[in-house]
């Protein structure tokens, strides 16, 4: 929901927003007055803003539930990774933004981190022990 909130915000407030440009174009081509089309665009931007606020509220609700269920580290890493990937995907699809090689390198690092965090058993994460070795000295003896 965080990525969709960002996309909705960009659609609402970007001066050359494809959604708003299309709406105004259709409005003008239908023979409506320019003032009517301008007011329609303002109302549409307001609705996009409200949708952005709603998406942010839902995202925060899910984030809190994730923190309660899986712990702060796992929830934060997964939320950040998904937001990163979905923001880039929405940027590519909705706005035609390109993804440079450095982005793909960062994406690979994030996926590696997510695999390491999610691959660690939940009971170890809750106890705070590392999943990358045995921290219990009594078991090693």
C-alpha angles and dihedrals in degrees: 000000000000092000092047090049089054092048091048090050092051091047090050100046108024110109092224097036108166092221094051094042090051092047093051092045093052090045093052093044090054089063097254120149117265091242091054091051091049092052090046089054091051092050091047091051089050091052090049089051091052090048089051091052091048092050090051091051092050090046091053091049091053090044092055091048090050091051090052094047105041109015131258100281096051095042093047095048094046093045093048093046094049092046090050094051097041093046090054092046093049090046090053095045101038103031105022093240116167126231113224124212091258089059090055090050090052090046090054091051092049092049089050090052092048091051090051094048097043093041091060112093114257095234090057091049091051092049090047096237123139120258091210099078142346112291095181106097093192091064091053094057 
